[in-house]
Each structure stands twice: as structure tokens, then as C-alpha cells.
Amino acid sequence: MKTLSVLIIAFFGLSSQVTGQVASTSELYKTIIAKDSLLFTIGFNTCDLSQFINNLSEDFEFYHDKGGITTTKAEFIINFENGLCKSPESYQSRRELIQGSSEIFPLKDNGKLYGAIQKGDHRFFEKVEEQAETFASTAKFTHLWILENNEWKLSRSLSYDHQNFDDSVSQQIKQLELQFDDQVQTEQWLIEQNIPAMGIGFIEDGKIKEIKVFGELEKGVPAPKNTIFNVASLTKPITALVTLKLVDSGLWNLDEPIYKYWIDPDIKDDPYLKKLTTRHILSHQTGFPNWRRLNDDGKLGFQFEPGTQYQYSGEGMEYLREALERKFVKALEELASELIFEPLQMKDTRLFWDQNMDEKRFAKWFNSKGEQYETYKNDQVNAADDLLTTVEDYSKFMLYVMNGAGLSSELIKEMSKEQVKVKKGQHFGLGWSVDTPIGKNEYALTHGGDDIGVKAICFVLPKTKRGLLIITNSDNGVQTYIPAIKHYLGEAGEDIISIETNQ
């Protein structure tokens, strides 16, 4: 067994055999990255043991800062097979090389290449049974690759500086506390997180103080300040305010049964039908699932009596749309334009892809690996989903809500008061989730948007006249939330994070 001191000398570049780092365009760099992919993207991530059998040197050794030393190739493979790969159907770990972190240094003897050192950072994601994949940890690594019979084999592996999710997030916060003011640094961080674009809207002292967009619409296309994002469920507060404006004008009633205007055929014979009201819908107490397609029969149905408990539902908002459109003989898009979009000059906001949609400014969607999804162009209005807007337009809407939206004081109180409890520190009002307490005497109206390739969230603090909007076009977008909330909202942000992350 080679001594660890020899490895350390090689690692720190003290050996006379180490030359400078090679360029990412070089053949050596491409070769080592390809070998890395075989071992991890295929071997580790899919439990394909053959990749370790074929690509590890016979004298392979593994040094882990928490798991100790593994001195043989056979021991490493057995540990991997009986550990992470023991129950792949119920548990899965995925390793991801952080883009741009790898450094490759050639090792030569009298001018002849015999090996290479690879240094880099990677992160790990975990998935348990049917749950969604979650970010688990980050670490640094150093690999010693050796040419054996003209084939590259991994001879030594050092894995260290492991940080769990909480530690990693704390480190990101420290790194980013000042970076949102630096376009280059922020965009580099986004690249590392596989987040092509992010938009930030910040309201302070009752005014829009900052509108920023970082990154790219798609590969090689910079995202302009007026980038158009799909903001998923941030559609719901728009629909809610349209409804509350109609209530305030005396044209709609919060507590009148909805069946008078619309009856979905799937529930026409259900006794709960006549109990459903607009108040239930705007506070997510309908008894409906989020979407009917999630039911085994694909039909809409009540899962409990309306008004008896909380359950988030997009179907409820769509049910409300059907009723509003029938009573007022206008599409929701027309009502929203008349009551919100036009008065606020939200010129780049629409509920579906119409002929005026500027696709050249649209932020395409990306998965957690940075791969682009096919663009979905909704040609019909959905009261719960798929609003198209810019950071500036939606910030105008948030500021309008912050200042009362022209509603009566009684209705503003109804919007923020507890209609139904969600969890400790959070309840649902009318159209908004409410986090409380924030600081000594503040609360936050909040709403998120979560869809394929879309992660967005907003906070409105009416008493201190502050607000924050975060929009991304990636499945990884939630990784921006905590750093941005901390940076822009300070102590109030700490309270929001505590409430939002408390399950």
C-alpha cells in the first residue's frame, strides 16, 4: 500500500512530476471527465458495479473524511453493493459533478504521461421510495488516475469536506450575502447550480427598488431584464384578486354557493355540491384534490366536506373560473385585464400564449441536470397555473396588493386573517398563505409556484412595505430561495425561513 504522505505530496503539487493544469478543451481533460462519468453517472448513480470492476485499479484505495479508509478494490465494491445499492428500489443516491469545478493536472515521468490528478466538487441527492429527490450534501474530491496498459484506471480517491444540506445552505448564504449585487458572481453560482435564469424583484419602503434578471433564456442566449417567465401557481393570487375586486364592487358574494353558476358534471349528484363557496375555494377548503387527473378514475370528487379542513387545490380555482365566466359572460383573461393588468400597466402579462406573446424573451425550462424541457404553450386560460409575466409586471401586482389593491379595509382583513390553519406559524387567508409572526408585529402574504422547470415564490410584507419575488426556470430553483430571502429581507427573512421550512 502506498503511504498517505505520497498521496498528499502529489495532491498539493509538490512532486516534480506534476505540471500545470490542462485546459478544459484538451484531450486529457475530456478523457478524465469521460472516465468520471462512467464511474459515477453510470456506475454510482445506477448501481452498475461493472463500471467499478472495469475502471478501478487493482490496488485501488479510498480515503473518506467520515467513512475511514478502504484499502482494496474488492472491499470497496462489496461495501458499495451492500450499502447504497442494497435496496435500490426503495433508496437511491445520485452524485452530480458540479459543472466547471474539475481541475486536471497531468503526471509525467521523463516527459512521458503516466497519470493525472483530478480535483473537483460534487453534490449528492437522495430519493427514498416514492418521495421526490432531495439535495443531501456536498463534498470535495481528489482522484489519482493511472495509465495501466494504456487504459485509465482510478488508483486513489480522496473524498473530504462533506457538508450536509443545512451546512451547505449556510455556506451558500455566506457566499451570496453580497453577490446579488454582482451580476458575474451570481451568474457563475447559478451555472454551478444548473439554474439557467433567475429573476429578482425587491420592494422597499413601498416602492419597487430592484428588478434584476440573471443568466440565460437558453444556452447562449442572455436573459434580458424584461424576460418573460412562466410562474406556475403564482397565477392563483391573480385569480383571487380578480374575484375579491368583484366581491368589493358588490357583484360577487364570498359565501354564496357556487352551484348557482356552475356545476361540474362529475359532482352533480354529490350532496356536498351545494355547500361549496368562493371562501372555501380561495382558502383551499374545497375538498377537491389538487387535480382530478390524480384520482384513479380521473374524475373530480369531494374528498371531504367543504370548509372542514385545508387541502391545496388547483381544481378549486378552475371551478371558480367556470362560475365567474358564466355569470359575467367574460373570459377570466378579460376580467383580469380590465381589473388588474391594464390599470397596473402589466403589458407583458397574460394567462395564455396569444398572438402577442414574444417567444424570443421567454425563459425556457430546464431540469435538475441542466437539460432543456420542451416548451409547453398553453393556448387556454387556467385560473391556477401557467401565468406568463415579467419580474417588473409581477412586482407591480405585489405592490398593488401591499397597498390594499383598492379593496375595502374589511375585505383586506378577510384576505389576511386565518380562514384555515396550514401548520405552525402559517394559515391560509383568501388567495394567499400567511406567515406569522414576522418580527414583532408583521406578517407575510406568501405564495409559491412549482411546476416542471419552474420554481417561483413571492412575499408581501404589508406593514413594513417590503416585498420579494424570486422566479427561476429550473427544477433546481428552490436552491436560490434561502440565500435570496436572507439577503433581501434580513431578520424578517429569518422568521420567514423558519416558518416555511418547519414541516
C-alpha positions in Angstrom: 0.0 0.0 0.0 1.4 3.4 -0.9 1.7 5.7 2.0 -0.7 8.6 2.5 2.2 11.0 2.6 3.0 10.2 -1.0 -0.6 10.9 -1.9 -0.6 14.3 -0.1 2.6 15.3 -1.9 1.0 14.5 -5.2 -2.2 16.3 -4.2 -0.5 19.5 -3.3 1.6 19.6 -6.4 5.0 19.2 -4.6 6.1 16.3 -6.8 8.4 17.2 -9.7 6.2 15.1 -11.9 3.2 17.5 -11.7 2.9 20.0 -14.5 0.3 22.8 -14.8 -3.5 22.4 -15.1 -4.7 21.4 -18.6 -7.3 23.3 -20.5 -10.9 22.0 -20.5 -10.6 21.7 -24.3 -7.6 19.3 -24.1 -7.9 15.6 -24.8 -6.7 14.7 -21.4 -9.4 16.8 -19.7 -12.1 15.3 -21.9 -10.8 11.7 -21.3 -10.7 12.1 -17.5 -14.2 13.7 -17.4 -15.5 10.8 -19.6 -14.0 8.3 -17.2 -15.5 10.2 -14.2 -18.9 9.9 -16.0 -18.6 6.2 -16.4 -17.8 5.7 -12.7 -20.4 8.0 -11.3 -23.2 8.9 -13.8 -23.4 5.2 -14.8 -21.7 3.2 -12.1 -22.6 5.1 -8.9 -26.0 6.6 -9.9 -27.4 3.3 -11.4 -25.6 0.8 -9.1 -23.8 -0.7 -12.2 -20.9 -2.5 -10.4 -19.3 -3.4 -13.7 -18.1 0.2 -14.1 -16.1 -0.1 -10.8 -14.8 -3.5 -11.8 -13.6 -2.2 -15.2 -12.4 1.3 -14.2 -10.8 0.9 -10.7 -7.1 -0.1 -10.4 -6.4 -3.4 -8.8 -4.6 -1.6 -6.0 -7.4 1.0 -5.5 -7.6 2.8 -2.2 -10.4 5.1 -0.9 -9.9 7.8 1.8 -13.1 9.3 3.2 -13.2 12.0 5.8 -16.1 10.4 7.6 -16.1 6.8 6.5 -12.5 6.0 7.0 -10.1 4.1 4.7 -10.9 1.3 2.3 -7.7 -0.5 1.3 -8.7 -2.8 -1.5 -10.8 -2.7 -4.7 -12.8 -5.8 -3.6 -13.7 -4.3 -0.2 -14.9 -1.1 -1.9 -17.1 -2.9 -4.3 -18.6 -5.1 -1.6 -19.3 -2.1 0.7 -21.0 -0.3 -2.2 -23.1 -3.3 -3.2 -24.2 -4.0 0.4 -24.6 -0.3 1.3 -26.1 2.2 -1.2 -27.1 -0.5 -3.7 -28.6 -2.9 -1.2 -32.2 -1.7 -1.8 -32.2 0.4 -5.0 -36.0 0.1 -5.3 -36.6 2.0 -2.0 -33.4 4.2 -1.7 -31.3 5.9 -4.3 -28.4 8.2 -4.1 -27.3 10.3 -7.1 -23.9 12.0 -7.4 -23.6 15.1 -9.6 -20.3 16.7 -10.6 -20.5 20.4 -10.2 -20.1 21.9 -13.6 -16.8 23.8 -14.1 -15.3 22.6 -10.8 -12.9 19.9 -12.2 -9.2 20.7 -12.5 -7.0 18.2 -14.3 -3.2 18.0 -13.7 -1.1 15.7 -15.9 1.6 13.4 -14.2 4.7 12.7 -16.3 7.9 10.7 -15.9 10.8 12.0 -18.0 8.2 13.7 -20.3 6.0 10.6 -20.6 2.4 10.8 -19.4 1.7 8.1 -16.8 -1.2 9.6 -14.8 -3.4 12.6 -13.9 -4.8 14.2 -10.8 -8.4 15.3 -10.9 -9.7 17.8 -8.3 -13.3 19.0 -8.1 -16.5 19.4 -6.1 -19.6 17.3 -6.2 -23.0 17.1 -4.6 -25.3 14.2 -3.7 -29.1 13.8 -3.9 -31.2 11.2 -2.2 -34.5 9.7 -3.0 -36.5 7.4 -0.6 -39.2 5.2 -2.1 -41.8 7.4 -4.0 -40.7 10.7 -2.4 -39.2 13.4 -4.5 -35.4 13.6 -4.8 -33.8 16.0 -2.3 -30.5 17.7 -2.1 -28.4 15.9 0.6 -24.8 17.1 0.8 -21.7 18.5 -1.0 -18.1 17.4 -0.9 -14.7 17.9 -2.4 -12.7 15.1 -4.0 -9.2 14.4 -5.4 -8.7 11.4 -7.8 -5.4 9.9 -8.9 -5.8 8.3 -12.3 -3.1 6.0 -13.6 -2.4 4.7 -17.1 -2.3 0.9 -16.9 -1.6 -0.9 -20.2 -2.8 2.2 -22.0 -6.1 2.3 -20.0 -7.0 4.9 -17.5 -7.8 3.4 -14.0 -8.7 5.2 -10.8 -6.0 4.3 -8.3 -6.7 6.6 -5.4 -9.8 8.5 -4.3 -9.9 11.1 -1.5 -13.4 12.4 -0.5 -13.5 15.2 2.0 -15.1 18.4 3.3 -18.5 16.7 3.3 -21.3 19.1 4.3 -24.9 18.1 4.8 -27.8 20.1 3.4 -28.1 22.6 6.3 -24.3 23.3 6.3 -24.2 23.6 2.6 -27.1 26.1 2.5 -25.4 28.1 5.3 -22.2 28.2 3.2 -24.2 29.3 0.1 -25.8 32.1 2.2 -22.4 33.4 3.3 -21.1 33.3 -0.2 -24.1 35.1 -1.6 -24.9 37.7 1.0 -23.2 40.3 -1.2 -23.3 38.5 -4.5 -26.8 39.6 -5.7 -25.2 42.9 -6.4 -22.6 41.3 -8.6 -24.0 40.0 -11.9 -20.9 37.9 -12.8 -20.6 36.2 -9.4 -24.3 35.4 -9.2 -24.5 34.0 -12.7 -21.4 31.8 -12.0 -23.2 30.5 -8.9 -26.4 29.8 -11.0 -24.3 27.9 -13.5 -22.9 25.7 -10.7 -26.5 25.0 -9.6 -27.8 24.2 -13.1 -30.2 27.2 -12.9 -30.1 29.0 -16.3 -32.1 32.1 -15.3 -33.3 33.8 -12.1 -35.4 37.0 -11.7 -35.5 39.1 -8.6 -38.0 41.8 -7.7 -37.4 43.7 -4.5 -39.8 46.2 -2.9 -38.7 48.5 -0.1 -40.4 51.5 1.5 -43.4 50.8 -0.6 -41.5 51.2 -3.9 -40.0 48.8 -6.4 -36.4 49.2 -5.6 -34.8 46.5 -7.7 -35.6 44.5 -10.8 -32.9 42.1 -11.9 -32.6 39.1 -14.2 -29.6 36.8 -14.2 -28.4 34.1 -16.6 -29.8 32.8 -19.9 -33.1 32.1 -21.6 -31.4 29.1 -23.1 -27.9 28.1 -24.0 -26.0 31.1 -25.3 -29.0 33.5 -25.2 -28.7 36.1 -22.4 -31.8 36.8 -20.4 -33.0 40.4 -20.7 -34.4 42.5 -17.9 -37.9 42.0 -19.4 -37.6 38.2 -19.7 -41.0 36.5 -19.7 -41.3 33.7 -17.2 -44.0 31.1 -16.7 -44.7 31.4 -12.9 -46.9 28.4 -12.4 -49.1 28.8 -9.3 -48.3 32.5 -8.9 -51.4 32.6 -11.2 -53.6 31.9 -8.2 -53.2 35.3 -6.4 -54.2 37.0 -9.7 -57.4 35.0 -9.9 -58.1 35.6 -6.2 -57.7 39.4 -6.6 -60.0 39.4 -9.6 -62.6 37.7 -7.5 -62.1 40.0 -4.5 -62.4 43.1 -6.7 -65.8 41.7 -7.9 -66.8 41.0 -4.3 -65.8 44.5 -3.2 -67.9 46.0 -6.0 -71.0 44.1 -4.8 -71.1 41.9 -8.0 -70.0 38.6 -6.3 -70.5 37.1 -2.9 -67.9 35.2 -0.9 -70.4 32.9 0.8 -73.0 32.3 -1.9 -73.0 28.7 -3.0 -71.1 28.3 -6.3 -73.6 25.8 -7.8 -75.9 28.6 -8.8 -73.5 29.5 -11.5 -71.6 26.3 -12.3 -72.0 22.6 -11.7 -69.3 20.2 -12.9 -70.9 17.0 -14.3 -68.6 14.8 -12.2 -70.2 16.1 -8.9 -73.7 16.9 -10.0 -75.2 14.3 -7.6 -72.9 14.9 -4.7 -74.6 16.3 -1.6 -71.6 18.5 -0.8 -72.1 20.4 -4.1 -74.5 23.0 -2.6 -72.1 23.7 0.3 -69.2 24.9 -1.8 -68.5 28.7 -1.7 -65.9 31.1 -3.0 -64.5 31.5 0.5 -63.8 27.7 0.5 -62.0 28.0 -2.8 -59.8 31.0 -2.1 -58.7 29.4 1.2 -58.3 25.9 -0.2 -61.0 24.2 1.8 -63.0 22.8 -1.2 -62.4 19.1 -0.5 -61.1 18.7 -4.1 -57.7 17.1 -4.9 -55.1 19.4 -6.5 -56.0 18.0 -9.9 -58.7 15.4 -10.8 -56.2 13.6 -13.0 -54.6 12.4 -9.8 -57.7 10.3 -9.0 -57.8 6.7 -10.2 -60.9 7.4 -12.3 -59.7 10.9 -13.5 -62.9 12.5 -12.3 -63.5 15.4 -9.9 -64.8 14.5 -6.5 -65.0 15.7 -2.9 -62.6 14.1 -0.5 -64.2 15.8 2.5 -66.9 18.3 3.3 -66.1 21.8 2.1 -65.0 24.2 4.8 -63.8 21.5 7.3 -60.1 21.3 6.5 -57.2 22.6 4.4 -56.2 20.9 1.1 -54.4 22.8 -1.6 -56.3 22.5 -4.9 -55.9 23.9 -8.4 -59.2 22.3 -9.3 -60.9 24.7 -6.9 -59.5 27.8 -8.8 -60.6 26.3 -12.1 -64.1 25.7 -10.6 -64.3 29.3 -9.6 -63.2 30.4 -13.1 -66.1 28.4 -14.7 -68.5 30.1 -12.4 -67.2 33.7 -12.9 -67.1 33.3 -16.7 -70.7 32.1 -16.8 -72.1 34.9 -14.6 -70.2 37.8 -16.2 -70.2 36.3 -19.7 -66.5 37.2 -20.0 -63.3 35.1 -20.1 -61.1 35.3 -17.0 -58.4 36.8 -19.2 -60.8 39.7 -20.0 -61.7 40.2 -16.3 -58.1 40.1 -15.3 -57.1 42.6 -18.0 -59.9 45.1 -17.0 -59.4 44.9 -13.3 -55.6 44.3 -12.9 -53.4 44.1 -16.0 -54.5 47.3 -17.7 -54.8 49.6 -14.7 -51.3 48.5 -13.5 -49.8 48.6 -17.0 -48.8 45.0 -16.8 -48.2 44.9 -20.5 -46.2 41.7 -20.6 -48.6 39.6 -18.5 -51.1 37.1 -19.9 -52.8 33.9 -18.9 -52.1 32.0 -22.1 -49.9 32.1 -25.3 -51.8 34.6 -27.5 -50.6 36.2 -30.8 -48.8 39.0 -28.9 -46.6 36.7 -26.8 -43.0 37.4 -27.5 -41.4 34.0 -27.5 -37.9 35.5 -28.1 -38.0 36.7 -24.5 -39.3 33.5 -22.9 -37.2 31.7 -20.3 -37.1 28.0 -21.4 -37.5 25.3 -18.8 -34.6 23.1 -17.5 -34.4 20.0 -15.3 -32.0 19.5 -12.4 -29.2 18.3 -14.7 -29.4 21.5 -16.9 -31.2 19.7 -19.7 -33.9 21.7 -21.5 -37.5 20.6 -21.5 -39.8 21.0 -24.4 -41.7 24.3 -24.1 -45.4 23.9 -23.3 -47.5 26.7 -24.8 -50.9 26.7 -23.1 -53.5 28.0 -25.5 -56.3 28.1 -22.9 -56.6 30.0 -19.6 -56.0 28.1 -16.4 -57.0 30.0 -13.2 -54.5 28.1 -11.2 -51.4 27.8 -13.4 -49.2 29.0 -16.2 -49.3 32.8 -15.9 -46.8 34.4 -18.2 -45.2 37.6 -16.8 -42.0 39.5 -16.2 -40.4 40.4 -12.9 -41.4 44.0 -13.2 -45.0 43.2 -14.0 -45.5 40.8 -11.1 -43.7 43.2 -8.8 -46.3 45.9 -9.7 -49.0 43.4 -8.8 -47.3 42.7 -5.4 -47.0 46.4 -4.7 -50.7 46.9 -5.6 -51.7 44.1 -3.1 -49.3 45.6 -0.5 -51.1 49.0 -0.8 -54.6 47.5 -0.4 -55.5 46.8 -4.1 -58.3 49.4 -3.8 -60.2 47.0 -1.6 -62.2 47.9 1.5 -60.5 47.6 4.8 -62.9 44.8 5.8 -62.0 42.8 2.8 -58.3 43.3 3.3 -58.7 41.9 6.8 -60.5 38.9 5.4 -57.7 38.3 2.9 -55.1 38.1 5.6 -56.9 36.6 8.5 -56.9 32.9 9.3 -59.5 31.1 7.3 -57.9 27.7 7.9 -54.7 26.7 9.6 -52.0 25.1 7.5 -49.2 24.5 10.1 -47.5 26.2 13.0 -46.9 29.8 12.0 -48.9 29.6 8.8 -52.5 29.8 7.8 -54.4 30.4 4.6 -56.3 33.6 4.1 -58.1 34.4 0.8 -55.8 33.7 -2.1 -52.6 33.9 0.0 -50.8 31.8 2.5 -49.9 33.9 5.6 -46.7 33.5 7.6 -46.9 35.0 11.1 -45.5 36.4 13.3 -42.7 38.1 11.3 -40.7 40.3 13.7 -42.7 42.0 16.4 -45.9 42.9 14.5 -45.6 41.9 10.9 -47.0 39.1 8.7 -46.1 38.0 5.2 -48.5 37.2 2.4 -46.8 34.4 0.5 -47.3 32.1 -2.5 -45.2 29.7 -4.4 -45.2 28.4 -8.0 -43.9 24.9 -8.6 -44.0 23.2 -11.9 -41.8 21.3 -14.3 -38.9 23.6 -15.0 -40.5 26.4 -12.9 -39.7 27.4 -9.3 -41.0 30.8 -8.1 -42.0 32.3 -4.8 -43.1 35.8 -3.5 -43.5 37.5 -0.2 -45.5 40.7 0.6 -45.0 42.4 4.0 -47.8 45.0 4.1 -46.9 46.7 7.4 -43.2 47.3 6.7 -43.9 47.9 3.0 -41.4 45.3 1.7 -41.7 42.5 -0.8 -39.6 39.9 -2.6 -40.2 38.0 -5.8 -37.9 35.1 -6.9 -38.5 33.4 -10.3 -36.4 30.7 -11.9 -36.6 28.4 -14.9 -35.2 25.3 -13.4 -36.1 22.3 -11.2 -33.2 23.4 -9.0 -34.7 26.9 -8.5 -35.6 26.3 -4.8 -31.8 26.4 -4.1 -32.0 30.2 -4.6 -34.7 30.8 -2.1 -32.9 30.9 1.3 -29.9 32.9 0.1 -32.1 35.5 -1.6 -34.6 35.7 1.4 -31.7 36.2 3.8 -30.0 38.8 1.6 -33.1 41.0 0.9 -35.3 40.5 4.0 -32.7 40.2 6.7 -34.2 39.4 10.2 -37.7 39.2 8.7 -36.3 36.7 6.2 -35.0 34.6 9.1 -38.5 34.3 10.5 -40.0 33.5 7.1 -37.4 30.8 6.5 -38.1 29.3 9.9 -41.9 29.1 9.2 -41.6 28.0 5.6 -39.1 25.2 6.4 -41.0 24.0 9.5 -42.9 20.9 8.5 
